[in-house]
Amino acid sequence: MSDVLLDIKDLRKYFPIQRGFLRRNGGAVRAVDGVSLSVCTGETIGIVGESGCGKSTTGRSILRLVEPTSGSVMFQGKDILKLSKSQMRVMRREMQVVFQDPYASLNPHYTVMQTLLEPLEVHRLHTPKERQERVYSILERVGLDPSYASRYPHEFSGGQRQRIGIARALILNPKLMILDEPVAALDVSIQSQVINLLEDIQKDFSLTNLFIAHDLSVVKHISDRILVMYLGKMAEFATSEELFVDPLHPYTRALLSAVPIPNPSVKRERIILSGDLPSPVNPPSGCVFHTRCPIVQDICKQDVPEWRALKPNHYVACHLA
């Protein structure tokens, strides 16, 4: 593993709640609550958890698509949370995102050519002729015919639109890509094609990826290490293989028990969590998972668990692990 490209320390994002005619402060939604993570050059980190756990907000906070409340995000040795708007615009060449819904993230009034030319024009890269050649080259690389450049988003299937979204992220030749559930809106047969494409372009472009998803089987296939989040907090962090072989947090075990096994003769005990995800406006005391934990003890309700390494490179926040 090479140098650290992205180093996140105690990242928090609270969305204030304003109530009444005078817009008084009525608390805050703790979407991301103390995430710390180091990502090495060339690796893929998977971030998983239920809807509402804060994984997408974590990705958007890293890119400053939403402004974090506190913490630091060191990218190539610079704290991007301290950069001005003009400095951040330059930095965005190095950091790109692929969104979950490819149709919503593409301008319906732009052709594919216009969509892919725009980043090059904004950053004033290449001559007009070189830009067009770059667009055709990127389209081929993501598995689309260059003749599609004159078409509009509504003329493509969901999988093709996501390939256009990937092409738009790649065209500036970034170092970091944040993939926010890039295959969640696609058919299962198309998901594998897009996952294989992402793996290939990571090698070809020397990319570092943050892969956000709720499907653990997909994350296992593509990730080197996996971070499990619950209610804005980190629950467990380990290598992909270690997490699947020996999950330490009861929440991770419950998530893994829901992953389908392709062999019908193999039986796995299903762990059903009781209740719903608590409100991030008023999270539970102690361990935030204790209201749904099948092995909860009194200490879980009172004390916040320490983030600790129980094995080399295997961290967990659980009193009973």
Residue pairs with C-beta under 8 A, 6 or more apart in sequence:
1 40
1 42
1 43
2 40
2 41
2 42
3 40
3 41
4 38
4 39
4 40
4 41
5 39
5 40
5 41
5 75
5 76
5 175
5 176
5 208
6 37
6 38
6 39
6 62
6 73
6 74
6 75
6 176
6 208
6 210
7 37
7 38
7 39
7 72
7 73
7 74
8 35
8 36
8 37
8 38
8 39
8 62
8 71
8 72
8 73
8 74
9 36
9 71
9 72
9 74
10 34
10 35
10 36
10 70
10 71
10 72
11 32
11 34
11 35
11 36
11 58
11 61
11 62
11 68
11 70
11 71
11 72
11 73
12 30
12 32
12 33
12 34
12 35
12 68
12 69
12 70
12 71
13 31
13 32
13 54
13 57
13 58
13 61
13 66
13 68
13 69
14 28
14 29
14 30
14 31
14 33
14 69
15 28
15 29
15 31
16 25
16 27
16 28
17 25
17 26
17 27
17 28
17 29
17 281
18 24
18 25
18 26
19 25
19 26
20 26
27 281
27 282
28 281
29 280
29 281
30 231
30 232
30 280
30 281
30 283
31 54
31 57
31 232
31 280
32 54
32 57
32 58
32 61
32 68
32 232
33 54
33 231
33 232
33 233
33 280
33 283
34 232
34 233
34 234
35 54
35 58
35 71
35 227
35 229
35 232
35 233
35 234
36 234
37 45
37 227
37 237
39 45
39 176
39 208
39 210
40 208
41 175
41 206
41 208
42 202
42 206
42 207
42 208
43 208
43 209
43 224
43 225
44 202
44 208
44 209
44 210
44 211
44 222
44 223
44 224
45 209
45 210
45 211
45 223
45 224
45 225
45 226
45 227
46 211
46 212
46 213
46 219
46 220
46 222
46 223
46 225
46 226
46 227
46 240
47 55
47 58
47 59
47 210
47 211
47 212
47 213
47 226
47 227
47 229
48 55
48 212
48 213
48 214
48 215
48 216
48 219
48 226
48 227
48 228
48 229
48 255
49 55
49 214
49 228
49 229
49 230
49 235
49 255
50 214
50 230
50 277
51 214
51 277
52 231
52 277
52 280
53 229
53 230
53 231
53 232
53 277
54 229
54 231
54 232
54 233
54 280
55 212
55 214
55 229
56 100
56 180
56 181
56 212
57 66
58 212
58 229
59 97
59 178
59 180
59 210
59 212
60 66
60 97
60 180
61 67
61 68
61 73
62 73
62 95
62 178
62 210
63 92
63 95
63 97
63 178
64 80
64 81
64 88
65 97
68 81
71 81
72 79
72 81
73 79
73 80
73 81
74 80
75 91
75 94
75 95
75 176
76 94
76 175
78 91
80 88
80 91
83 91
93 123
93 172
93 174
94 174
94 175
94 176
95 174
95 175
95 176
95 177
95 178
96 168
96 169
96 170
96 172
96 174
96 176
96 177
96 178
97 169
97 177
97 178
97 179
97 180
98 162
98 165
98 166
98 169
98 177
98 178
98 179
98 180
98 182
99 105
99 165
99 180
99 182
100 180
100 181
100 182
100 184
100 185
101 185
102 153
102 158
102 161
102 162
102 164
102 165
102 185
103 153
103 154
103 158
103 161
105 165
106 115
106 153
106 161
106 164
106 165
107 114
107 115
107 153
108 152
108 153
108 154
109 152
110 118
110 152
110 153
111 149
111 150
111 151
111 152
112 135
112 139
112 148
112 149
112 150
112 151
112 152
112 153
112 164
113 132
113 135
113 149
113 150
115 153
115 164
115 168
116 134
116 135
116 138
116 139
116 149
116 164
116 167
116 168
116 171
117 131
117 132
117 135
119 168
119 171
119 172
120 126
120 131
120 134
120 171
120 172
121 131
123 172
125 131
125 172
126 134
134 171
135 146
135 149
135 171
136 146
136 149
138 167
138 170
138 171
139 145
139 146
139 148
139 149
139 167
140 146
141 167
141 170
141 201
141 204
142 163
142 164
142 166
142 167
142 170
142 197
142 201
143 163
143 193
143 197
144 160
144 163
144 164
144 167
148 156
148 160
153 161
153 164
156 164
157 190
158 185
158 186
158 187
158 190
159 186
159 187
159 190
159 193
159 194
162 182
162 183
162 185
162 186
162 194
163 194
163 197
165 182
166 182
166 194
166 197
166 198
166 201
169 177
170 177
170 201
170 205
173 205
174 207
175 206
175 207
175 208
176 207
176 208
176 209
176 210
177 207
177 208
177 209
177 210
178 209
178 210
178 212
179 198
179 209
179 210
179 211
179 212
180 212
181 212
181 213
181 214
182 194
182 198
182 211
183 190
183 191
183 194
183 195
183 213
183 215
183 218
184 213
184 214
184 215
186 194
191 218
195 218
195 221
195 222
198 209
198 211
198 222
199 222
201 207
202 209
209 222
211 219
211 222
211 223
213 219
216 255
216 256
216 258
216 259
217 259
217 260
219 226
219 240
220 226
220 240
220 243
220 244
223 240
224 239
224 240
225 237
225 238
225 239
225 240
225 313
226 237
226 238
226 239
226 240
226 243
227 234
227 236
227 237
228 234
228 235
228 236
228 237
228 243
228 249
228 251
228 252
228 255
229 235
230 251
230 288
230 289
231 277
231 278
231 280
231 283
231 288
231 289
232 280
232 283
232 288
233 288
233 317
234 307
234 315
234 317
235 249
235 251
235 252
235 289
235 316
235 317
235 318
236 243
236 247
236 248
236 249
236 251
236 252
236 314
236 315
236 316
236 317
236 318
237 314
237 315
237 316
238 248
238 311
238 313
238 314
238 315
239 313
239 314
242 311
242 313
242 314
243 252
243 314
244 256
246 311
246 314
247 253
247 256
248 310
248 314
248 316
248 318
248 321
249 289
249 316
249 317
249 318
249 321
250 271
250 289
250 293
250 294
250 295
250 318
250 320
251 273
251 289
251 292
251 293
253 271
254 271
254 272
254 273
254 294
257 268
257 269
257 270
257 271
258 270
258 271
261 268
271 294
273 292
273 294
274 292
275 291
275 292
278 284
278 288
278 291
284 290
284 291
284 301
285 301
285 302
286 299
286 300
286 301
286 302
286 303
286 304
286 305
287 293
287 300
287 301
287 303
287 304
287 305
287 317
287 318
287 319
289 300
290 296
290 300
290 301
293 300
295 320
297 319
297 320
299 319
300 319
300 320
303 319
305 317
305 318
305 319
306 317
307 315
307 316
307 317
308 315
308 316
308 317
309 315
310 316
310 321
